[in-house]
Structures are given as structure tokens and as C-alpha cells.
Amino acid sequence: MAQTLSPARVALAGPAARPFRRPRLLTPERFVAAILFVCLVLQRFALPVSDLALSVAAPLGLLLGAWGLASGVLSIDRRRSACFLGLCAIALVATAVHANIPVAIAPRTSFHSLIYWLAITGFAVLRLREPMPEEQFFAVVSRWLTVVAAAGVLAFVGQFVGLTLFTFRHLVPAKLLIEYQYAVVIPLPGSGFLRANGFFLVEPSVFSQFMAVGIIVELLYFRRTWRMALYAAGLLASVSGTGWLVLAAFLVRSMLTTSSRNVTRALILVAVCVLAVVAASLILPDATSVLLSRTNELSETGSSGYARFVTPFMALGWVLHDAPWSLLTGLGPGASQSMLLPFHYDIDTPVKIVIEYGAFGLATYLGLLLAARRTARQNLLVAPLMVLLMFTGGYQDFPPILFPVVLITTVAALRDTTAASRPAPMARRRVRG
């Protein structure tokens, strides 16, 4: 029989007698890095499933989540699990209502859409088992955003010397790409150049949004001038307004607090934006004039801004006029994509969920994304990231955007190391009189 050493004897015997433990293949830091690699670097790539091109981020991200659970890196959050089960119940009710009360304005629903949406939304029930130091977490986030920013800026500058690598269509088979679904290559009006799309990302607007997130992360955690300049260069080269909306959300959130530090961050952000615009107007005046002219798009029928920010609410108005009861129950999964309307429309996240699953579905979805404990600085990221997810595009079923947003705001249970490093206040002595 093998003799088992007691803990005391193991301690006396030294390291040689202690049992050997293999290092874990998956750690919290590696999990975060892997998710960001899949969602950012592999954003344009597809997993061919019959005639449908499915983003590789969906299966790979969910597999990483399952691996994290099996290895003990992740656990399931109870409060968010309750929200998710409620969301499943609401979605099934919406599906049943449409089956019994069909609506002419939305004749078709999609059970596949229901299963897919619930599967990728379920990513939000995960959380890191042990809180991760927030500087360590956001160092990984910043590292991958820097890779995207550098690739995007280099691709944009490269076209001035004849290198125009903005699409993978000539390098990768079409069935392995989702590029055909997005505006990957967009010419800059008034010139022969293309807007920066981040090299790996699907659209210039998505590139601008992630560059805005990079600037905010640097302001909150690291304050590295060269990285902020790189992100600002990517934001300007994208010639997109949605990234500026993300920055504006952070600015408003910071100004609404009583902390002088947050107000200082907001003022620094304003200074960075002004300097970036001034520098761009000197280097690329055509791009700057196009960017500034896009502020009028909300009133221009047929423009990108009008389609993205006005038509979703026009579509919602038509639905509530024809079926006012749908505000409570929704019209069923996939209904927002098949509506028969007399105009072209886009759908953003809150409008899509209200049309398909009703107001209770939207409230439960928000609870799923927001029910988490966060550090003070992490909490400042919630507003800009919710603006990114909710209003800058239909990202509720696009894992390359959904997963990073949920990762930063919900899955990442972080530890505020700055608070831990502060000296504890001295205890007062009781004086007995």
C-alpha cells in the first residue's frame, strides 16, 4: 500500500515531496484573450452551414464558455440565470401568441432565430469564478484593441502607396466569409480613397466604435498617450459618427457624477477629441469635412444615419398602430426582419426586442445584461457600451459585438486593486471616562 504523507510531513519534506500539479491550460486571462481574438480578429469569418453563413464567433465563443465552466474558470451567475429563464419564457409566449393571432404586417416568424438568439444571449449568465484584477483584465482588452487599431490605421495609410487590402474576398473562399452581409468597403466621398474598416472588422462604423472603447479604457486605466493617439487616428480614419456617440455617452456619464476625477477624465476626453479633429483637418481635410457633414444625416431620407436612428422607430410606430397589443407580447421571433412596410428600415436592438418579444422582453433582456457587481471604473463603461450595443447597429444577434460588450460589463467579475492598495483607516480608541 502506498503511504500517504500527512500535511505536516509534506511541509517538512519540502517541495520535492509535494504532489505535482499541472498548470491549467485555460486561465481567466487566457479566456479573455481567446474571446477577444475570436470576436475581433476572426470577425469576418464564417462557419458555412448549408446556405447560411454563420459567424465563427458564435460556436467558438460558446465552446470557450463551456470550456471555462468545465475547467472551473467560469461559473454561472444565479441572478442572471433567473433573468435568462424569464427571457426564455417570454420568448416562448411570444411565439405561441403569434401562432394563434397572426398579424398581416409580420406574416413570418423564425424558430431558428429564437434558438440562435437565446443561445448567444445565454453567454451573459457566465461570470469569472474568482474576481480578476481589473488592470490585468483591461490590459488584455487594450492589447487586442491595439492590434485592431494598428492594423486598421496601417491599412488606411497603405492605400496612399498602392496597398489596398480592405477585404479578404480575394484571399479566402466566399463561403468562409460574412463580408457580403456588411458594408466592408466604403469609398470616401469626393476622393478615391476608402474609409478605414479596422482590417479585421466588418464595417468602418464598427471600427470607430471599438476605437472609442479603446480611448475610454485608456482614460480610465492607463493614460498612455501613444495608444490614445493610435485609437484617435483609427476613429478619424473610419469617418464614422457612431464611435463619437459612444464617446459622448461616456462624457455624459462622467459629467453626471460628483467625482472630480471623473470630471477631469471628461475634460481630458474633450481635449483629445478637439486635438484629433484639428490634426485631421490639417492632414486629411476631405475626410474631416465628410465627417462633420454627417451630423445632418438624421434629417436626410436615405442616409445611413436616417436609416440607423430614425427608421427603427418608424417601424415600431407602424407595428403598434396595427397591433397595439404587441407591446406586451411581441410578434414572435424573427418578425422584425420580415415586416411588410412601405419603406426601407433598419432595426436596432431595443426596437427589435420590443417588436418580437414586447416591453417585458426588453426589460428582462436589460436585466440580464446589467445585473452584475462592478468596480467603480468598470461601471463607467456601462453607459457607452450599452449605447454601442443598443443604438449603433443591430448587434443583439451578432456575437463579435455582443460577446465583447457582455464580457466587459457582465461576465468580467473584477477586483479593484487600487482600493486594496489604500491604507486602511486607523481605528479610533475608546476613551473611558
C-alpha positions in Angstrom: 0.0 0.0 0.0 1.2 3.5 -0.8 1.9 5.6 2.2 0.2 9.0 2.3 2.2 11.8 3.9 0.4 14.0 6.4 0.3 17.7 5.7 2.8 18.4 8.4 5.3 15.8 6.9 4.8 17.2 3.4 5.7 20.7 4.7 8.8 19.4 6.5 9.9 17.3 3.5 9.9 20.3 1.2 8.8 20.9 -2.4 10.0 17.5 -3.6 7.5 15.6 -1.6 4.5 17.7 -2.5 2.2 16.4 -5.2 2.8 17.7 -8.7 0.1 19.9 -10.1 -0.1 20.6 -13.8 -0.7 24.2 -14.7 -4.2 24.9 -16.0 -4.4 25.2 -19.8 -7.2 27.7 -19.5 -6.8 30.6 -17.1 -9.0 33.7 -16.7 -6.5 35.8 -18.7 -6.3 33.3 -21.5 -10.1 33.0 -21.6 -10.5 36.8 -22.0 -7.7 36.9 -24.7 -9.3 33.9 -26.6 -12.8 35.5 -26.6 -11.4 38.8 -27.9 -9.3 37.1 -30.5 -12.3 35.2 -31.8 -14.6 38.3 -31.7 -12.2 40.8 -33.2 -9.6 39.1 -35.3 -12.0 36.5 -36.7 -14.9 38.9 -37.0 -15.4 38.5 -40.8 -15.0 34.7 -40.9 -17.9 32.3 -41.2 -18.8 28.7 -40.5 -20.6 27.5 -43.6 -23.9 25.9 -42.5 -26.0 24.9 -45.6 -26.9 28.1 -47.3 -26.3 30.3 -44.2 -23.0 31.9 -43.3 -22.7 31.8 -39.5 -20.1 33.9 -37.8 -17.4 31.7 -36.2 -17.7 33.8 -33.1 -21.0 32.1 -32.1 -19.8 28.5 -31.9 -16.3 29.3 -30.8 -17.4 31.7 -28.1 -19.9 29.3 -26.7 -17.4 26.5 -26.8 -14.9 28.7 -24.9 -17.7 29.4 -22.4 -18.4 25.7 -21.9 -14.6 25.0 -21.6 -14.4 27.8 -19.0 -17.2 26.2 -17.0 -15.7 22.7 -17.2 -12.3 23.9 -16.1 -13.5 26.0 -13.2 -12.5 29.4 -14.7 -16.2 30.4 -15.1 -19.3 29.8 -13.0 -23.0 30.5 -13.6 -24.4 33.7 -12.0 -27.7 32.9 -10.3 -29.4 36.3 -10.7 -28.7 36.4 -14.4 -29.7 32.8 -14.8 -33.1 33.8 -13.4 -33.3 36.7 -15.9 -32.4 34.3 -18.7 -35.0 31.8 -17.8 -37.6 34.6 -17.6 -36.4 35.7 -21.1 -36.9 32.2 -22.4 -40.4 32.0 -21.0 -41.3 35.4 -22.5 -39.9 34.3 -25.9 -42.0 31.1 -25.9 -45.1 33.1 -25.0 -44.4 35.5 -27.9 -44.0 32.5 -30.3 -47.3 30.9 -29.1 -49.2 34.2 -29.4 -48.1 34.7 -33.0 -49.1 31.1 -33.8 -52.6 31.8 -32.6 -53.0 35.5 -33.5 -51.2 36.0 -36.8 -50.6 39.6 -37.9 -50.6 40.7 -41.5 -47.8 43.2 -41.1 -45.4 40.4 -40.0 -46.6 37.2 -41.5 -43.5 35.1 -40.8 -41.6 34.1 -37.7 -38.4 32.1 -37.3 -37.9 29.4 -34.8 -34.3 29.2 -35.8 -34.0 32.9 -34.9 -35.4 32.1 -31.5 -32.9 29.3 -30.8 -29.9 31.2 -32.1 -30.7 34.4 -30.1 -31.3 32.6 -26.9 -28.1 30.6 -27.4 -25.8 33.6 -27.8 -27.7 35.7 -25.2 -27.1 32.9 -22.7 -23.4 33.8 -22.7 -24.4 36.6 -20.3 -25.2 34.1 -17.5 -21.5 33.3 -17.1 -19.0 35.0 -14.8 -15.4 34.6 -13.8 -15.4 32.4 -10.7 -12.7 34.4 -9.0 -12.6 38.2 -9.4 -9.7 39.2 -11.7 -7.6 42.3 -11.1 -9.2 45.0 -13.3 -5.9 46.3 -14.5 -4.9 42.8 -15.7 -8.3 42.4 -17.4 -8.3 45.7 -19.2 -4.6 45.2 -20.2 -5.8 42.2 -22.3 -8.7 44.3 -23.7 -6.3 47.1 -24.6 -3.8 44.8 -26.2 -6.3 43.4 -28.7 -7.8 46.8 -29.4 -4.3 48.0 -30.2 -3.8 45.1 -32.6 -7.0 46.1 -34.4 -6.2 49.8 -34.3 -2.7 49.3 -35.7 -3.9 47.0 -38.5 -6.7 49.4 -39.4 -4.5 52.6 -39.5 -1.8 50.8 -41.4 -4.3 49.6 -44.0 -5.8 53.1 -44.3 -2.3 54.6 -44.8 -1.2 51.8 -47.1 -3.7 52.8 -49.8 -1.8 56.0 -50.3 1.1 54.0 -51.6 -1.0 51.5 -53.6 -1.7 48.8 -50.9 -5.5 48.4 -50.8 -6.1 45.4 -48.6 -9.6 46.2 -47.2 -11.3 42.9 -48.0 -10.5 39.2 -47.8 -12.6 38.2 -50.7 -9.7 37.5 -53.0 -7.8 35.6 -50.3 -10.5 33.4 -48.6 -13.3 31.4 -50.2 -16.6 33.4 -50.1 -18.4 30.6 -48.1 -15.9 31.2 -45.3 -16.7 34.9 -45.0 -19.6 37.0 -43.8 -18.4 40.1 -45.7 -21.3 40.1 -48.2 -23.7 40.9 -45.4 -21.9 44.1 -44.4 -20.5 47.3 -45.9 -16.9 46.3 -45.6 -15.5 48.6 -48.3 -16.9 52.1 -48.3 -15.3 54.8 -50.5 -14.7 58.2 -49.0 -17.0 60.7 -50.9 -15.1 63.2 -53.0 -11.9 61.2 -53.2 -10.5 57.9 -54.5 -9.8 56.5 -51.0 -11.5 54.1 -48.8 -12.7 54.5 -45.2 -10.7 52.5 -42.6 -12.5 49.4 -41.5 -10.0 48.1 -39.0 -8.7 45.4 -41.4 -10.3 42.6 -39.4 -13.7 44.3 -38.7 -16.8 44.2 -40.8 -17.5 47.9 -41.2 -15.9 51.3 -40.6 -18.6 52.1 -38.1 -17.7 49.0 -36.0 -14.1 50.1 -36.2 -15.0 53.5 -34.9 -17.0 52.1 -32.0 -14.1 49.9 -30.8 -11.7 52.7 -31.2 -13.9 54.8 -28.9 -13.9 52.0 -26.4 -10.1 51.9 -26.6 -9.9 55.6 -25.8 -12.2 55.2 -22.8 -10.2 52.3 -21.4 -7.0 54.3 -21.7 -8.6 57.2 -19.9 -9.8 55.1 -17.1 -6.8 52.8 -16.5 -3.5 53.5 -18.3 -3.3 57.1 -19.7 -0.8 56.0 -22.4 -0.6 58.9 -24.8 0.6 56.9 -27.8 -2.2 54.4 -27.6 -4.8 57.1 -27.2 -3.3 58.8 -30.3 -3.5 55.5 -32.2 -7.1 54.9 -31.3 -8.0 58.5 -32.2 -6.3 58.1 -35.6 -8.4 54.9 -36.2 -11.6 56.7 -35.1 -11.0 59.6 -37.5 -9.9 57.3 -40.4 -13.1 55.4 -40.1 -15.1 58.6 -40.9 -18.0 57.3 -38.9 -20.2 59.0 -36.4 -21.2 56.1 -34.2 -17.9 56.0 -32.4 -18.4 59.6 -31.4 -21.8 58.6 -29.9 -20.0 56.1 -27.7 -17.6 58.8 -26.6 -20.5 61.2 -26.0 -22.2 58.6 -23.7 -19.0 58.3 -21.7 -18.7 62.1 -21.5 -22.3 62.5 -20.2 -21.9 59.6 -17.7 -18.7 61.1 -16.3 -20.2 64.6 -16.0 -23.2 63.3 -14.1 -21.0 62.2 -11.2 -19.8 64.2 -8.3 -16.3 62.8 -8.5 -13.7 65.4 -9.5 -11.6 62.6 -11.0 -14.4 61.7 -13.4 -14.9 65.3 -14.4 -11.2 65.6 -15.1 -11.4 62.5 -17.3 -14.3 64.0 -19.2 -12.3 67.2 -19.8 -9.3 65.2 -21.0 -11.6 63.4 -23.4 -12.9 66.6 -24.8 -9.3 67.9 -25.3 -8.3 64.7 -27.0 -11.2 64.9 -29.4 -10.6 68.5 -30.3 -6.9 67.9 -30.9 -7.7 64.9 -33.0 -10.2 66.8 -35.2 -7.8 69.7 -35.6 -5.0 67.4 -36.6 -7.2 65.5 -39.1 -8.4 68.8 -40.7 -4.8 69.7 -41.4 -3.7 66.2 -42.7 -6.9 65.0 -44.4 -9.3 67.9 -44.8 -11.6 66.0 -47.2 -12.2 63.2 -44.6 -12.8 65.8 -41.8 -15.4 67.7 -43.9 -17.2 64.5 -44.7 -17.3 63.5 -41.0 -18.6 66.9 -39.9 -21.2 66.9 -42.7 -22.7 63.6 -41.4 -24.3 65.4 -38.4 -27.1 66.4 -40.8 -27.9 62.8 -41.8 -30.8 62.4 -39.3 -32.9 64.6 -41.4 -31.8 63.2 -44.8 -34.0 60.4 -46.0 -32.0 57.5 -47.4 -28.8 58.4 -45.5 -27.0 56.0 -43.2 -27.8 58.0 -40.1 -31.5 58.3 -41.0 -31.8 54.5 -41.6 -29.9 53.6 -38.4 -31.5 56.1 -35.9 -34.9 57.1 -37.4 -36.4 54.2 -39.4 -36.3 51.7 -36.4 -38.8 53.9 -34.5 -40.8 54.5 -37.7 -41.2 50.7 -38.0 -42.1 50.4 -34.3 -44.8 53.0 -34.8 -46.4 51.0 -37.7 -46.4 47.8 -35.6 -48.0 49.5 -32.6 -50.6 51.1 -34.9 -51.6 47.8 -36.5 -51.2 45.6 -33.4 -51.1 47.7 -30.2 -51.3 44.6 -28.0 -47.9 43.5 -29.3 -46.3 46.0 -26.9 -47.0 43.4 -24.2 -46.5 40.1 -26.1 -44.5 40.9 -29.2 -45.0 39.4 -32.6 -42.7 36.4 -32.3 -39.0 35.6 -33.1 -37.7 37.0 -36.4 -40.8 39.1 -37.1 -38.8 42.4 -37.2 -36.9 41.2 -40.2 -39.9 40.1 -42.3 -42.3 43.1 -41.8 -44.2 44.4 -44.8 -43.7 48.1 -44.6 -43.9 50.8 -47.4 -40.3 52.0 -46.7 -36.9 50.5 -46.1 -36.0 50.2 -42.5 -33.1 49.1 -40.2 -33.7 47.6 -36.8 -31.7 48.3 -33.6 -31.5 46.2 -30.5 -34.3 47.7 -28.3 -36.8 48.1 -31.2 -36.1 44.5 -32.4 -36.7 43.0 -29.0 -39.9 45.1 -28.4 -41.3 44.1 -31.8 -40.6 40.4 -31.3 -40.9 39.9 -27.5 -42.7 43.0 -26.2 -41.7 45.5 -23.5 -41.4 42.8 -20.8 -38.9 41.0 -23.1 -36.8 44.2 -23.4 -36.9 44.8 -19.6 -35.8 41.2 -18.9 -33.0 41.5 -21.5 -31.7 44.6 -19.9 -31.8 42.9 -16.5 -29.7 40.1 -17.9 -27.0 42.4 -19.2 -26.9 44.8 -16.2 -27.4 42.5 -13.2 -23.7 42.4 -12.1 -21.4 43.8 -9.4 -18.8 46.1 -10.9 -15.9 48.2 -9.8 -16.3 52.0 -9.9 -14.3 52.4 -13.1 -15.8 49.4 -14.8 -19.2 50.9 -14.0 -18.3 54.0 -16.0 -18.0 51.8 -19.1 -21.6 50.5 -18.9 -23.3 53.5 -20.5 -21.1 53.8 -23.6 -21.1 50.1 -24.1 -24.9 50.0 -23.8 -25.1 52.8 -26.4 -22.8 50.7 -28.7 -24.9 47.6 -28.3 -28.4 49.2 -28.3 -28.3 52.1 -30.8 -25.3 51.9 -33.1 -26.3 48.8 -35.0 -28.4 45.6 -34.8 -25.9 43.8 -32.6 -28.2 41.8 -30.3 -27.6 38.7 -32.5 -24.1 39.5 -33.7 -21.6 37.7 -31.4 -18.5 39.6 -32.5 -20.1 42.7 -30.9 -22.4 41.1 -28.3 -19.7 38.9 -26.6 -17.1 41.7 -26.0 -19.8 44.0 -24.6 -21.2 41.3 -22.3 -17.7 40.2 -21.4 -16.7 43.7 -20.2 -19.9 44.7 -18.4 -21.2 41.4 -17.1 -19.0 38.3 -17.3 -15.9 40.0 -16.0 -16.1 39.9 -12.2 -13.2 42.3 -11.4 -11.3 43.3 -8.3 -10.4 46.9 -7.7 -6.7 46.7 -6.9 -6.4 50.5 -6.3 -8.9 50.2 -3.4 -7.0 47.3 -1.9 -3.7 49.2 -2.0 -5.0 52.1 0.0 -4.0 52.2 3.7 -6.8 51.2 6.0 -8.1 53.9 8.3 -6.8 53.8 11.8 -9.3 52.5 14.3 -10.4 55.0 17.0 -9.6 54.2 20.5 -12.4 54.3 23.0 -11.6 56.6 25.9 -13.2 55.6 29.1 -14.1 58.4 31.3 
